[in-house]
Amino acid sequence: MTEAEAKAKAMTEFREISEESQQSSRPDKISQQQSSDIGRLILMFANTPMQYARLQKRAFQDLAAGRGSSKANVSKIIYYGVVQNIIFNALQQAMFALGFGEEDDDNDKVYNTLNGMLDSTLRGLGIGGALVSVGKNFLMDIYERSGRSRPEYTDSVWKLLQFAPPIGSKISKLRQAGWQFDSKKRRQEMFDKGFALDNPAYLAAAKVVSATTNIPLDRILLKYENLEGALDEENDWWQRIAMAGGWPKWTLEGSKNKADKPKVKTRKKRTRTRRKRTRN
């Protein structure tokens, strides 16, 4: 081969490997479930985990039949089933903790990482796996809310919409639009701000338009808020960098529910102590 032919061959092989192990819409790289009408709703955004699952399945079959190298087949199973999964989910959960010094419970990070790994594996198994994943997350959310002072179990029902991500996304936007009018304080804020870009009424209307017509007006307003937050000197430097990169401010302020957990546990302990004292 000449140098030019070798480069062309290497690029072809590189593309084949990328198509096999990453996001791909090629007809020979997707399953019948994915190409079906219901699969387009339920298995959207699951191309990569499904391709990982197919690679592992093929490696298991080759290993059982004695085809190829046992070392190569075991390496594929470990790499696509564990290593890639850990890398993606661990980076997703620990990015702010490692990069920006955000303080969270280490047990929560491990728990979320393992749960994300399980969800990725289940989504890779197709419609049945997606159903199990949604049911699992629904029950886990109910259990987590049971420890709060105000559980609001009705919000757990919305977890079931994760079964079909496109539908869940639209319903979520409509809920976010309605949330802007759910408080007397926010409604008063809408009247006070008037014709201002940071008026919550505009964001609510933009989310309705985005959910019903797929015109991303809400993204334009959120980008404006991101740029405004990135230029605000009152925010920490890492928050300004994150907002410039596209993260909304509310995701960088920590979860109020997590802060409530110790209080709930403390109240329960105090109640038990009082009961013991009363009995004695």
N, C-alpha and C positions, 0 to 999 in steps of 0.2 A: 504493500500500500504506500501511496505517497502521503506526505504530511497532510495535504488537503483532504484526501480520502479518509485518513485516520480520524481527523477532526470531525468530519461529517458522520462517520460511523459512531464515534463517541457521543456526539450530540443526539443521535437517534436512540442509542441505548439509554442515555440519560433521560430522554423524554419518556421512553417506555417504562422505566423504573418509577418515574414521577407519576405517570398515569396509573400505575398499578398500586401505589401505596399512598396516594393523596387524593384530593378532590378531583373527580372526573365525571363528565357527562357523556362519555363515549358509550354507545349502545352495548359494546362488548364488555364494559366495565361496571354496568349496573344490573341489578337483579330484576326479575319479573315483578316483584313487589314494588320496587322503586319506580318502575315505569308505569304501573297501574294508576288509575285515577285516585284511589284512596291512598296509595303510597306517596303520591305527590304532596298530599296534605300531611300525612303522619310522619313520613321519613325524610321530610325536608331538613336540610342541614345535617344529615346523618351519613353523607357519602363516605367521608373518611373513616369513621368507626366501622361502617359496614365493609369497607374494603380491607380494613385490618382484620375483621372477623373472617372474611373469606380467605385471606392469606394464612391465618392460623388454622382454619379448617383444612385447607389443602396440605399444610405441613403435618397436621395430625394424621390425615389419610396416608400421606407418603411414609410417615414414620411407622404406622401400623402395617402397611403393606411392604415395608422394607425397601422402598424406592429412594434413590438418591442418598445423600449423606445424612446420617442420623444427627451429626453435630450441627449441620446447616438447618435441619428441620427444627431441632430443639431451640436453636438460636432465634429462629423466626418467631416461634411461639413466645419465648421470653421477651424478645424485643418489642413485638407489636402488642402483646397482651399485658406486659407489665412496665417495661422501661419507658416506652412512648407515652403510656397512660400516666405514669407517675410524673414524668417531666412536664406534660401539659397541665395536669391538674395541680401539681405542686407549685408551678410558676404562677398559675392563675390565682391560687389562694394566698400565696406568700409574697406576691410581688411588692405590695406596699410595705409589708412588714420588713422585708429584706432591704428594699431600695430606699424607703422613706422613713423607716423607724416607727411604723404604726404599731401600737401596743394592743395585742389581742391574746386571748388564751391559746397556748400551744395545743391543748387538747382539741379546741375547736378547729384549728388549722388541720390537724391530722384527721379529724372526723370528716371535715368537708372535703379534704383531698380523697379519702377512701370512698366517700359517697359519690364524688364526681367520677372516680374510676369505675365504680360499679354501674353508674348511669351510662357511661360511654360504652361499656361492654354490653349492657342490655340493649341499648339503641342499635348497636352493631348486629344484633340478632334478628332485627326486622320488626314487624308490627307486633308480634307477640311479646318481644322483649321490651318494646316501647310501652306496651300496656302494663307490664309488670313494673317498669320504672316509675310510671306515673302513679300507680297504686301505692307503691312503696313511699314515694315522696309525700303523697296525700296523708298516709297514716303517720309518717314521721312528723309532719307539720301539726297534726292534731295532738300528738304526744308532746311536742315542744310547747304548744300553746297551753296545754293543761297545767304548766307550771307558772303561768302568768296570773297576775291579779285580775286582768280583764282578758280572757282568752279570745273572744270574738271568733268562734269556730266557723261562722258563716264564711269568713275569708278563706278558709281552707278549701272550700268547694272550688274556688277559682284555680287551684292547683291541678284539677282534673283537666283543665283546658290545655295543659302542656302536652296532652296526647296529640294535638294537632297544632304545631307551632304557629302556622300562619293565622289560624283562627284565634288562637290564644293571644297573639300579638295585637290583633285588631280590637278584641274585647278589652285587653289591658289598656290600650290608648283611650277607649271610650270611658273606662273606669277612671283613668287619670284626669280626663276632662271633667267628669262629674265630681271628682274629689275637690276641684277648685271651688265649687259652689257649696260644698258640704259644711263649711264653717262660716259663722256670722262674721268673724274677723276677716276672713279672706274675701267675703262678699263686700265688706266695707272697704277693703283695700282696693278692690276693682273700681269702686266709685271715686275713691280719693285720687287714684293715679290718673284716671281719665285716659287721654290719648297718648299713652307712653308705651314704648316697646316692651318694658318689663311688667306691663299689666297682666295679671294672671288670666284675665278673660281672653286675651289674644292667644295665649298658649292653649287654653281649653278649646277655643274654636279651631285652632290649627290642628290639634290632635283629632278632633272630629273629622275635619277635612281629610287628614292623612289616613284615618281608619276607613273612611267610606269611599275615597277616590284614589288612594295610593299616591296622592301628591304630597310630598314631604315638607309641608309648610312648617310643621313643628320642629323639624331639624334646623331650619333657618333660624328660628327664634332661639333654639338651644345653643346654636353656634354663637349667636350674639351674646348670650349669657356666659358662655365659656370664655369668650374673648374679654368680656367685661370683668369676669372673675380673675382671669390671668393677669390683667393690668391693675387689679386692686392690691395695693401694697399691704393691706391689713391681713391678707391671707398668707399662710406660710409658703415658703419658697417651693416646697414639693407639691403643695396644692395648686399653686399657679402653673407649675410645669404640667401637672396632670390635667388641669382644665384646658390648657393650651393644646394638649393631646386629644381632648374630646370627652374626658370624664365629667359628668355633671357634679356640681358641688355637693349635693346631698349624699352622694355615694362616698365622699371623702370625709364626711363628718362623723362616721361611726354609726352603729346601730343603737337606737334607744332601747330596743327590746333586750339586747344583750346586757345593757346597763341595769335593766329592771330585774334580771334574773337573781342576782345576789340578794336584792331586797325581798323578793318573794320568798326565797329560801329562809332568810333571816326571820321573816314574819311567821313562817311555818314553825321554825324552831322555837320562837318566843311563845307561840300559841301552845305547842306541846309542853313547854316548860311550865307555863301557867296552869295547864290542866293537871300536870303531875303534882304541882304545889297544892292545888285545890283538893285533889284526892287525898294527899297526905294530911 
